[in-house]
Amino acid sequence: MDPQRRSKLNRLIHAHALAMPDRAVSLADKEVIDTEWFSLGTYTEALKLNRLFIMGQRKASIYCRASLDPESKDLIPGLLDLHKYGLLTHDSQPFQKSHFKGESGGEFLAARRQRPYIGFLLPTVDCISPEQIQLFWNNLLDQPEIVVRIWQHDGKLFCTNACENYVLTQSKAVLTILELLKEPWGDIRRIPSKEISKRGISWDVKALENAKCLAISVASRSWEDNVNLVELVKNAAIMAGMSKIYPL
């Protein structure tokens, strides 16, 4: 696409983004949310509070300064269920197959594709035994439909079967349908490839720090298949003997 057409497209995309609803919460709300999270005494309390956020009973959370993205609506029942196995979900996206749609009054065309993805915490110092934890992650790594990346509680990469720059989301935008085949996909989102910050796991919440959580990312290998990640992760937990350890 020539520079003039690219500049026009970027202006249209920017205008469309400005028209999108703002889900962010106020500074006062953030302070209330932080106080609630920082006052938690146990990992079980963190699970309960996180479920309230997912159910829409909290405006935001310690890790998400906005309401839950509407695209995750269909995932909510499954995400809530995973908490009963001790898995505190903090990130997710549903499957989205490549398709084009008109935006901003039909002034440009946009396409997006997403691999199903879930990010969650698993406590290593709480109600789940070391044997159950190891069996659980082995069950995940044995699944051919998914890639798995696991970080220790200090943020160091523990193990993975994903390539270094594993892409979760791609998009492209064009002015005409004729430009569709020529325009390459642009990467929007990847799974972090190496070490992550310790704060990216516990968010300075003492209840999470004390639980020495593993951070686990699970994503589909395919762009074309809608893999049910929630069910797959839940089955891995059941096979590891983690059946509803937490009475939520």
C-alpha positions in Angstrom: 0.0 0.0 0.0 1.4 3.4 -1.0 2.2 5.9 1.8 -0.7 8.2 1.0 -3.2 5.4 1.1 -1.6 4.1 4.3 -1.8 7.5 5.9 -5.5 7.7 5.1 -6.2 4.3 6.5 -4.4 5.1 9.7 -6.5 8.2 10.2 -9.7 6.3 9.7 -8.5 3.6 12.2 -7.6 6.2 14.7 -11.0 7.9 14.5 -12.7 4.5 14.9 -10.7 3.7 18.0 -11.6 7.1 19.6 -15.3 6.3 19.1 -15.0 3.0 21.0 -16.5 3.0 24.6 -13.9 3.6 27.4 -14.0 0.7 30.0 -11.4 2.2 32.3 -12.2 3.0 35.9 -11.6 6.2 37.8 -8.6 6.8 40.0 -10.8 6.7 43.1 -12.2 3.3 42.0 -8.6 2.0 41.5 -7.7 3.0 45.0 -10.7 1.1 46.4 -9.9 -2.0 44.3 -6.2 -1.9 45.4 -7.1 -1.7 49.0 -9.4 -4.7 48.7 -6.7 -6.8 47.0 -3.9 -5.7 49.3 -6.0 -6.6 52.4 -6.5 -10.2 51.3 -5.3 -12.8 53.9 -5.3 -16.1 51.9 -5.2 -17.4 48.4 -8.8 -18.6 48.8 -9.9 -15.1 49.4 -8.1 -14.0 46.2 -10.0 -16.7 44.3 -13.3 -15.4 45.7 -12.5 -11.8 44.9 -11.4 -12.6 41.4 -14.6 -14.4 40.8 -16.6 -11.3 41.8 -14.7 -9.3 39.1 -15.3 -11.9 36.5 -19.0 -11.9 37.4 -19.2 -8.1 37.0 -19.6 -7.4 40.7 -16.4 -5.4 40.8 -15.6 -2.6 38.3 -12.0 -3.8 37.8 -9.2 -5.8 39.4 -5.6 -5.5 40.6 -4.4 -6.7 37.2 -7.1 -5.2 34.9 -7.9 -1.5 35.3 -11.2 -1.8 33.4 -14.3 -4.0 33.3 -14.0 -7.4 31.7 -13.8 -7.2 27.9 -17.2 -8.0 26.3 -15.5 -10.6 24.0 -14.9 -12.8 27.1 -18.6 -13.0 27.9 -19.1 -16.6 26.7 -16.0 -17.7 28.6 -17.3 -16.5 32.0 -18.9 -19.7 33.2 -15.8 -21.8 32.4 -13.4 -19.2 34.0 -15.4 -19.2 37.2 -15.4 -23.0 37.3 -11.6 -23.1 37.0 -11.3 -21.2 40.3 -12.7 -24.3 42.1 -9.5 -26.1 41.1 -7.3 -23.4 42.5 -6.7 -21.7 39.1 -6.9 -17.9 39.3 -7.5 -16.7 35.8 -6.2 -13.3 34.9 -6.1 -13.2 31.1 -8.1 -14.8 28.3 -9.3 -14.4 24.8 -11.8 -16.4 22.7 -11.3 -18.0 19.3 -11.9 -15.6 16.4 -11.6 -16.8 12.9 -10.3 -14.5 10.2 -13.0 -12.4 8.6 -13.4 -8.9 7.2 -16.0 -6.4 8.2 -16.6 -2.8 7.4 -15.7 -0.2 10.0 -16.4 3.5 10.6 -19.3 3.7 8.1 -17.7 1.3 5.6 -14.7 3.6 5.1 -12.3 0.8 5.6 -12.2 -3.0 6.0 -10.6 -4.7 9.1 -9.8 -8.3 9.8 -8.7 -10.0 13.0 -7.9 -13.6 14.0 -7.3 -15.0 17.5 -6.1 -18.2 18.9 -8.0 -19.2 22.1 -5.9 -18.4 25.1 -6.0 -18.5 28.9 -3.5 -17.2 31.5 -3.9 -18.2 35.1 -2.1 -18.7 38.4 -1.5 -22.0 40.2 -0.4 -21.9 43.9 2.6 -24.0 45.0 2.2 -23.3 48.7 -1.5 -23.9 49.7 -3.9 -26.8 49.3 -2.5 -28.5 46.2 0.4 -31.0 46.6 3.7 -30.9 44.7 2.7 -34.2 43.1 -0.6 -32.9 41.9 1.1 -29.7 40.5 3.6 -31.8 38.5 0.9 -34.1 37.2 -1.2 -31.2 36.2 1.4 -29.4 34.1 2.5 -32.7 32.5 -1.2 -33.3 31.6 -1.2 -29.9 29.9 2.1 -30.4 28.1 0.9 -33.8 26.8 -2.0 -32.2 24.9 -1.2 -31.9 21.2 -3.8 -29.2 20.5 -2.1 -26.6 22.7 1.1 -24.8 23.6 2.0 -24.2 27.3 4.4 -21.8 29.0 5.1 -21.9 32.7 6.9 -19.3 34.9 8.1 -19.7 38.4 6.8 -17.4 41.2 10.0 -15.2 40.7 9.2 -14.7 37.1 11.8 -17.0 35.6 10.7 -19.2 32.7 10.3 -22.8 34.0 9.3 -24.7 30.9 7.5 -24.3 27.6 6.7 -26.2 24.4 5.9 -22.9 22.5 8.2 -21.2 20.0 9.9 -18.0 21.3 7.5 -15.5 19.7 4.2 -17.3 19.9 1.6 -15.1 18.3 -2.0 -15.0 19.8 -3.6 -12.3 17.8 -3.2 -10.8 14.3 -5.0 -8.2 12.3 -4.9 -6.2 9.1 -6.8 -3.3 7.6 -7.3 -2.2 4.0 -9.3 0.4 2.1 -10.6 -2.0 -0.5 -11.4 -5.7 -0.8 -8.9 -5.9 -3.7 -6.1 -5.2 -1.2 -7.1 -8.1 1.0 -4.8 -10.8 -0.4 -1.8 -8.6 -0.7 -1.9 -7.1 2.8 0.2 -9.2 5.3 -1.1 -10.0 8.8 0.3 -7.8 11.5 1.1 -9.3 15.0 -0.8 -7.7 17.8 -0.3 -9.9 20.8 2.2 -12.7 21.8 2.7 -14.9 24.8 5.7 -13.4 26.8 8.7 -15.5 25.6 11.2 -15.3 28.5 11.4 -14.0 32.0 8.6 -11.8 33.3 8.5 -9.5 36.3 7.6 -10.9 39.6 5.1 -8.2 40.0 3.4 -9.5 36.8 2.6 -12.7 38.8 1.6 -11.4 42.3 0.9 -7.7 41.6 2.3 -7.0 45.1 -0.6 -8.8 46.7 0.7 -10.5 49.8 -1.8 -13.4 49.6 -0.5 -14.3 46.1 3.1 -13.8 47.1 2.7 -16.2 50.0 1.2 -18.8 47.7 4.3 -18.7 45.5 2.2 -19.1 42.4 3.2 -20.5 39.0 2.0 -18.3 36.1 0.7 -20.5 33.3 -0.3 -19.6 29.7 -2.2 -22.0 27.5 -3.1 -21.3 23.9 -4.3 -23.2 20.8 -1.9 -24.3 18.2 -4.4 -23.7 15.4 -5.8 -20.5 13.9 -8.7 -22.4 12.5 -10.0 -24.6 15.3 -12.0 -23.4 18.3 -10.3 -25.5 20.9 -12.2 -25.5 24.2 -9.3 -24.5 26.5 -11.4 -24.2 29.6 -12.6 -27.8 29.3 -9.1 -29.0 28.5 -7.5 -27.3 31.5 -10.2 -28.5 33.8 -9.8 -32.1 32.6 -6.0 -31.8 33.2 -6.8 -30.6 36.8 -9.3 -33.5 37.4 -6.8 -36.1 36.1 -4.2 -34.6 38.6 -6.6 -35.1 41.5 -7.4 -31.4 41.9 -11.1 -31.8 41.8 -12.7 -28.8 43.4 -10.2 -28.5 46.2 -11.5 -24.9 46.9 -15.0 -24.6 48.3 -16.2 -21.6 46.3 
